[in-house]
Amino acid sequence: MSFSPLVDELIESLRCLPGVGHKSAQRMALQLLERDRDGAMRLSNALSDSIVGVGRCAKCQNLTEVEVCKLCSDERRNNGQLCVVETPSDLLALELSHTFGGRYFVLMGHLSPIDGIGPEEIGLDKLMRLVSEASIKEVILATNSTIEGDATAFYIADLLEEQDVLVTRIAHGIPVGGQLGYVDGGTLGHALTGRKPIDG
């Protein structure tokens, strides 16, 4: 069964969201149309304004509606450290940990030749310019612990070999409070290979 063309189009449009299948999209659409038209209008306006007004920061590529985002404009941050992440949500997760006070560079993805995503698509030329022109002493590669994330980190590390900069990779391993019996083999492998001495 299908609804009217406009309702069907709304349902199909909502399916572009990650994790939203046909049933979930249908529930959302009917909720907005039946019970929350004010919320639907607010959502519509926010989407429209964001699509038109949000771009990328000229320095770090993070999402922002101004030329240089507030993190890059913050003079209190450590200019000597640059943390490279895949997505704005990765940046947000690091910021919420309150453990990093340096600068960021957001790749907006990872290398994936199969999908046609190469160095140009994730802004590696821009990253190399930033490292060579700024007073960066350490580049922290905080890409995800996936095949693509690891490949991207290794590729960037190779590019930075000629630069006078320390290149580090975030540690991967056992989560705080985790028990070894419940941790998968890949995570255990990362934890073992990334081990370091206990400071005594």
Secondary structure, 3 states (H helix, E strand, C coil): CCCCHHHHHHHHHHCCCCCCCHHHHHHHHHHHHHCCHHHHHHHHHHHHHHHHHCEECCCCCCEECCCCCHHHHCCCCEEEEEEEECCHHHHHHHHHCCCCCEEEEECCCCCEHHHCECCCCCCHHHHHHHHHHCCCCEEEECCCCCHHHHHHHHHHHHHHHHCCCEEEECCCCCCCCCCHHHCCHHHHHHHHHCCCCCCC
